[in-house]
Amino acid sequence: TLQSLLSSMKQACEILTRDPEGGAARIPFETFSFLYLYLASIDGEISETETNVFLHEIKEQADKHSGMVLIRHF
């Protein structure tokens, strides 16, 4: 489901970030997108359209933050 996917993405951000613990947990959009697409394909319940719309919205936010995705963006 979408909620468990977003929970997994939050954990991925916290693991992969170079920010100090307790920081914004930023990761590059390219990394976020790759992981999200992979996990969404495994989940099988999220349509390609939903995935594309979500990633487009996240990219717009990331572009305002030097290409980095923050957990608060989703």
C-alpha positions, 0 to 999 in steps of 0.5 A: 500500500501507499502508506507502507511504501512511504514509510519504507521511503522515510526509512531509506532517507534516514539510512542513506542521508549524509545529514547528521542524525536528527537532521532533514534526512535529505537524499538526492532526487535520483536516489529517491526516484530509483528506490520509489520506482523499484518499491512501487513495482514490487508493491504492485498496487500503485499505478504507473500514473500515480507513481509518475504524478507523485514523483513529479510533485517530489521533483518540484519540491527537490528542485527548490532544495538543490535537487534533494528530497526531504522527508517533509516533502512526502 
